[in-house]
Amino acid sequence: MAVMALVDAHARPLKNLRLSVTDRCNLRCQYCMPEPDYVWLPREDILQFEEIEQLVELFLELGVDKVRLTGGEPLLRRDLPDLVERLARREAIRDLAITTNGVLLADAAADLKRAGMHRVTVSLDTLDRERFKALARFDELDRVLKGLDVAADVFPGFKMDTVLIRGTNDDEMIPLLEFARARGAELRFIEYMDVGGATHWNPSQVVSRAEMLERLGAHYGPITAIEEAGSAPADRFRLPDGLVFGIIASTTAPFCANCDRSRLTADGLWYLCLYAARGIDLRGPLRGGAGRESLKELITGVWHARTDRGAEHRLHARGRSPLIPVSSLKRDPHLEMHTRGG
């Protein structure tokens, strides 16, 4: 398969595709889905596996080599291992991963591994049951913890993601790091971001990368930054005892300059930035009979013109407040984090 070197207006390559397979979720996390009601994507609009394969193949031919399955909660998608197996056959995908909340992971991990999944990332924001119920609005901590234990065996070295919110869970940084250490996982702390459903976001709730390092250093001792090339969103650090962890500082230190990722929603809208207000419809042309070359030309033209640096623009915005009001979210589900894959 011939691979093009496709770059945008800032010379950023198209390498990383986040592929949402459903907008549904079995949790209602405070920073992602805080409102009581949501508008769901029409089921008839959701891409079939064959359509996903066709679009992924086009992205691979244009340079993508990393594919991450997201949601909503991707493990809610029926027969997901079948899709994983289809994608895993493609040698051009050098990194096939999934991000999950872990509720269904204990029963799904072995099937995902057999199907060809390379890596798993599990979200865990607290180890406290009452906090978990307050954050996620479901009493599912036991199932998540079981999923993490299974992941430690099936996907050794898996990653854990924790969104830190001041006054909510920021006092658990050390317990969460030690929890990850015990399971051979690499924990990544994520700054609280003002995107999508973060309708109650406030800058005072953000724990910055600098503050995280200061607090962890006060407990563990001097922390060393790990110098790495590449476009990964997490900066990685090493504790004096050798434990490695990451910080994704999208709010206070955006990585827009090196961002090579885009997002495809479950109904085929392609977003060039997590902060983008609109996506490009790929489902319509695909179902309308557009040929491969026509779709590749569409993707190529859009990416060449890409100038998005959404997190940087938000960083410098005056009077920064939640990005999207609730009234707008109720009119367009594509504005939600759980629809565009986070």
C-alpha positions as CSV (number, residue, x, y, z in Angstrom):
1,M,0.0,0.0,0.0
2,A,1.4,3.4,-1.0
3,V,1.5,5.8,1.9
4,M,1.4,9.6,1.3
5,A,3.2,12.1,3.5
6,L,0.3,14.3,4.3
7,V,0.9,17.4,6.4
8,D,-1.3,20.4,7.4
9,A,-0.7,24.1,7.1
10,H,1.7,24.0,10.1
11,A,3.6,21.0,8.7
12,R,1.9,18.6,11.2
13,P,1.5,15.1,9.8
14,L,-1.7,13.1,9.8
15,K,-0.6,10.1,11.9
16,N,-3.1,9.4,14.7
17,L,-6.8,8.6,14.3
18,R,-9.1,8.4,17.3
19,L,-12.1,6.3,16.2
20,S,-15.3,6.6,18.2
21,V,-17.4,3.4,17.8
22,T,-20.4,4.6,19.9
23,D,-21.6,7.8,21.7
24,R,-23.3,5.7,24.4
25,C,-21.7,5.4,27.9
26,N,-22.5,3.4,31.0
27,L,-21.2,6.2,33.3
28,R,-22.0,9.9,33.6
29,C,-18.6,11.4,34.6
30,Q,-18.7,14.9,36.0
31,Y,-16.2,16.3,33.5
32,C,-17.6,14.6,30.5
33,M,-21.4,14.0,30.9
34,P,-22.5,16.2,33.8
35,E,-26.0,17.0,32.6
36,P,-29.1,14.9,33.3
37,D,-30.2,14.5,29.6
38,Y,-28.5,14.0,26.3
39,V,-29.3,13.9,22.6
40,W,-28.0,10.6,21.2
41,L,-26.9,10.0,17.6
42,P,-29.5,8.3,15.5
43,R,-28.7,4.6,15.3
44,E,-29.2,4.5,11.6
45,D,-26.4,7.0,11.2
46,I,-23.8,4.9,13.1
47,L,-21.1,3.6,10.8
48,Q,-21.2,-0.2,10.2
49,F,-17.9,-2.1,10.6
50,E,-17.5,-2.4,6.8
51,E,-17.8,1.4,6.5
52,I,-15.3,1.9,9.4
53,E,-12.9,-0.4,7.6
54,Q,-13.2,1.5,4.3
55,L,-12.6,4.9,6.0
56,V,-9.7,3.6,8.1
57,E,-8.1,2.1,5.0
58,L,-8.2,5.6,3.4
59,F,-6.6,7.2,6.4
60,L,-3.9,4.5,6.4
61,E,-3.1,5.3,2.8
62,L,-2.7,8.9,3.8
63,G,-0.2,8.3,6.5
64,V,-2.1,7.3,9.7
65,D,-0.4,4.5,11.6
66,K,-2.0,4.8,15.0
67,V,-5.7,4.0,15.6
68,R,-7.4,4.3,19.0
69,L,-10.9,3.1,19.6
70,T,-13.0,5.4,21.8
71,G,-16.6,6.2,22.6
72,G,-18.6,7.0,24.6
73,E,-17.7,3.7,26.1
74,P,-16.3,1.6,23.2
75,L,-17.0,-1.8,25.0
76,L,-20.7,-1.1,24.7
77,R,-20.4,-1.5,20.9
78,R,-21.7,-5.0,20.0
79,D,-19.2,-7.4,18.6
80,L,-16.3,-5.0,19.1
81,P,-13.7,-7.8,18.9
82,D,-14.8,-8.4,15.4
83,L,-13.9,-4.9,14.4
84,V,-10.6,-5.1,16.3
85,E,-9.7,-8.3,14.4
86,R,-10.5,-6.6,11.1
87,L,-8.3,-3.6,11.9
88,A,-5.5,-5.7,13.4
89,R,-5.0,-7.4,10.0
90,R,-3.7,-4.2,8.6
91,E,0.1,-4.0,8.8
92,A,0.0,-0.3,8.4
93,I,-1.4,0.1,11.9
94,R,1.6,-0.1,14.1
95,D,-0.4,0.9,17.3
96,L,-3.9,-0.3,17.8
97,A,-5.3,0.8,21.2
98,I,-8.5,1.4,23.1
99,T,-9.6,3.8,25.9
100,T,-12.2,2.4,28.3
101,N,-13.8,3.3,31.6
102,G,-13.1,-0.3,32.7
103,V,-16.6,-1.3,33.7
104,L,-16.8,-4.1,31.1
105,L,-13.1,-4.7,30.8
106,A,-12.8,-7.8,33.0
107,D,-15.0,-9.8,30.6
108,A,-13.7,-8.2,27.4
109,A,-9.9,-8.1,27.9
110,A,-9.1,-11.6,26.7
111,D,-11.3,-11.3,23.6
112,L,-9.7,-8.0,22.7
113,K,-6.2,-9.5,23.1
114,R,-7.1,-12.5,20.9
115,A,-8.5,-10.2,18.3
116,G,-5.2,-8.3,18.0
117,M,-5.6,-5.3,20.3
118,H,-2.1,-3.9,21.1
119,R,-2.7,-1.6,24.1
120,V,-5.4,-0.6,26.6
121,T,-5.9,2.6,28.5
122,V,-8.3,2.6,31.5
123,S,-9.7,5.7,33.1
124,L,-9.8,5.8,36.9
125,D,-10.3,9.1,38.7
126,T,-10.6,7.9,42.3
127,L,-10.1,4.9,44.6
128,D,-12.9,6.0,47.0
129,R,-16.3,4.4,46.5
130,E,-18.3,7.5,47.5
131,R,-16.2,9.8,45.4
132,F,-16.6,7.4,42.4
133,K,-20.4,7.4,42.8
134,A,-20.3,11.2,43.0
135,L,-18.0,11.6,40.0
136,A,-19.5,8.9,37.7
137,R,-23.1,8.7,39.1
138,F,-23.0,4.9,39.1
139,D,-21.7,2.5,41.8
140,E,-19.3,0.7,39.5
141,L,-16.0,1.0,41.2
142,D,-15.8,-2.7,42.0
143,R,-16.2,-3.7,38.3
144,V,-13.6,-1.1,37.3
145,L,-11.1,-2.4,39.8
146,K,-11.7,-5.9,38.6
147,G,-11.1,-4.8,35.1
148,L,-7.8,-3.2,36.1
149,D,-6.6,-6.4,37.7
150,V,-7.5,-8.4,34.6
151,A,-5.8,-5.8,32.4
152,A,-2.6,-6.1,34.4
153,D,-2.4,-9.8,33.4
154,V,-3.7,-9.5,29.8
155,F,-2.1,-6.2,28.8
156,P,1.0,-5.8,31.0
157,G,2.2,-2.2,31.1
158,F,-1.2,-0.8,30.3
159,K,-1.9,2.9,31.0
160,M,-4.3,4.5,33.4
161,D,-5.7,8.0,33.0
162,T,-6.8,10.3,35.9
163,V,-8.5,13.7,35.4
164,L,-7.4,15.8,38.3
165,I,-10.0,18.2,39.7
166,R,-9.1,20.5,42.5
167,G,-11.2,19.8,45.6
168,T,-12.5,16.6,44.1
169,N,-9.7,14.0,43.8
170,D,-6.4,15.9,43.7
171,D,-5.6,14.6,47.2
172,E,-5.4,11.1,45.7
173,M,-2.4,11.6,43.4
174,I,0.0,9.5,45.6
175,P,-2.5,6.7,46.3
176,L,-3.3,6.4,42.6
177,L,0.3,6.3,41.6
178,E,1.0,3.5,44.1
179,F,-2.1,1.7,42.9
180,A,-0.8,1.9,39.3
181,R,2.7,0.8,40.5
182,A,1.2,-2.4,42.1
183,R,-0.3,-3.4,38.8
184,G,2.6,-2.5,36.6
185,A,0.7,0.3,34.9
186,E,1.8,3.8,33.9
187,L,-0.5,6.5,35.3
188,R,-1.1,9.7,33.4
189,F,-2.6,12.7,35.2
190,I,-4.7,14.9,33.0
191,E,-5.4,18.6,33.6
192,Y,-9.1,19.3,33.8
193,M,-10.1,20.7,30.4
194,D,-13.0,23.0,29.3
195,V,-14.3,21.0,26.4
196,G,-17.6,19.4,25.5
197,G,-19.6,18.4,28.5
198,A,-17.4,20.1,31.0
199,T,-20.2,22.6,31.6
200,H,-19.3,23.3,35.2
201,W,-15.6,23.8,34.4
202,N,-13.8,26.6,36.2
203,P,-10.1,27.6,36.0
204,S,-9.8,27.4,39.7
205,Q,-10.4,23.7,39.5
206,V,-7.4,23.1,37.3
207,V,-4.4,21.5,38.9
208,S,-1.5,22.5,36.7
209,R,1.4,20.3,35.6
210,A,3.7,22.5,37.6
211,E,1.7,22.1,40.7
212,M,1.4,18.3,40.2
213,L,5.2,18.1,40.0
214,E,5.7,20.3,43.0
215,R,3.3,18.2,45.1
216,L,4.7,14.8,44.0
217,G,8.3,16.1,44.4
218,A,7.6,17.1,48.0
219,H,6.5,13.5,48.7
220,Y,8.9,11.4,46.6
221,G,11.9,13.6,46.1
222,P,13.5,15.1,42.9
223,I,11.6,14.2,39.7
224,T,13.3,13.8,36.4
225,A,11.8,14.7,33.1
226,I,12.2,12.0,30.4
227,E,13.3,13.6,27.1
228,E,11.5,12.0,24.2
229,A,10.8,12.8,20.6
230,G,7.4,12.4,19.1
231,S,3.9,13.8,19.3
232,A,2.5,11.9,22.3
233,P,0.3,14.2,24.4
234,A,1.8,13.2,27.8
235,D,5.1,14.5,29.1
236,R,6.7,11.6,31.0
237,F,8.6,11.8,34.3
238,R,10.6,9.4,36.5
239,L,10.5,9.3,40.3
240,P,13.7,8.8,42.3
241,D,12.7,5.1,42.8
242,G,12.3,4.6,39.0
243,L,8.5,4.8,38.7
244,V,7.5,6.5,35.4
245,F,4.3,8.5,35.1
246,G,2.9,11.0,32.7
247,I,1.1,14.4,32.7
248,I,-1.2,15.7,29.9
249,A,-1.1,19.4,30.4
250,S,-3.6,20.4,27.6
251,T,-5.0,23.3,29.7
252,T,-1.9,25.1,30.9
253,A,0.7,23.9,28.4
254,P,-1.0,22.8,25.1
255,F,0.8,20.5,22.7
256,C,-0.9,22.0,19.6
257,A,2.4,22.6,17.8
258,N,3.0,18.8,17.5
259,C,-0.6,17.5,17.3
260,D,-1.0,14.8,14.7
261,R,-4.4,13.5,15.8
262,S,-7.9,13.8,14.4
263,R,-11.2,12.2,15.5
264,L,-13.8,10.3,13.6
265,T,-17.2,10.1,15.3
266,A,-19.4,7.0,15.4
267,D,-21.6,8.5,12.7
268,G,-18.7,9.5,10.4
269,L,-18.0,13.2,11.2
270,W,-14.3,14.0,11.1
271,Y,-12.9,16.5,13.6
272,L,-9.5,18.1,13.2
273,C,-9.3,19.3,16.8
274,L,-10.9,18.5,20.1
275,Y,-12.0,22.1,20.3
276,A,-13.4,22.3,16.8
277,A,-17.0,23.5,16.4
278,R,-17.7,21.6,13.3
279,G,-16.7,18.3,11.7
280,I,-16.4,17.1,8.1
281,D,-19.0,14.7,7.0
282,L,-17.4,11.5,5.6
283,R,-20.4,9.2,6.0
284,G,-22.5,11.1,3.5
285,P,-20.1,10.8,0.6
286,L,-19.3,7.2,1.6
287,R,-22.9,6.1,1.6
288,G,-23.6,8.3,-1.5
289,G,-21.2,6.2,-3.6
290,A,-18.2,8.5,-3.6
291,G,-15.1,6.6,-4.9
292,R,-11.9,6.0,-2.9
293,E,-10.0,8.6,-4.8
294,S,-12.7,11.2,-4.3
295,L,-12.8,10.5,-0.5
296,K,-9.0,10.6,-0.3
297,E,-9.0,14.0,-2.1
298,L,-11.6,15.3,0.4
299,I,-9.5,14.2,3.4
300,T,-6.3,15.4,1.8
301,G,-7.7,18.9,1.0
302,V,-9.1,19.3,4.5
303,W,-5.9,18.3,6.2
304,H,-3.7,20.4,4.0
305,A,-5.8,23.4,5.0
306,R,-5.8,22.6,8.8
307,T,-4.7,25.4,11.0
308,D,-6.4,24.3,14.3
309,R,-4.7,25.1,17.5
310,G,-7.7,25.0,19.7
311,A,-6.1,24.5,23.1
312,E,-3.6,27.3,22.5
313,H,-6.4,29.7,21.6
314,R,-8.4,28.7,24.7
315,L,-5.3,29.3,26.9
316,H,-5.1,32.9,25.8
317,A,-8.8,33.6,25.9
318,R,-9.9,36.3,28.2
319,G,-12.6,35.6,30.8
320,R,-12.1,31.9,30.2
321,S,-15.3,29.9,31.0
322,P,-16.8,26.6,29.9
323,L,-16.4,26.3,26.1
324,I,-20.0,25.3,25.2
325,P,-23.2,26.3,27.0
326,V,-25.7,23.5,27.9
327,S,-28.3,24.9,25.4
328,S,-25.9,24.3,22.5
329,L,-25.0,20.8,23.7
330,K,-28.7,19.9,23.7
331,R,-29.0,21.0,20.1
332,D,-25.9,19.2,18.7
333,P,-24.6,16.0,20.2
334,H,-21.4,16.3,18.2
335,L,-20.2,19.1,20.5
336,E,-20.0,16.5,23.3
337,M,-16.7,14.9,24.5
338,H,-18.5,11.5,24.6
339,T,-19.4,11.8,21.0
340,R,-16.1,12.9,19.5
341,G,-14.0,10.5,21.5
342,G,-12.2,12.8,24.0
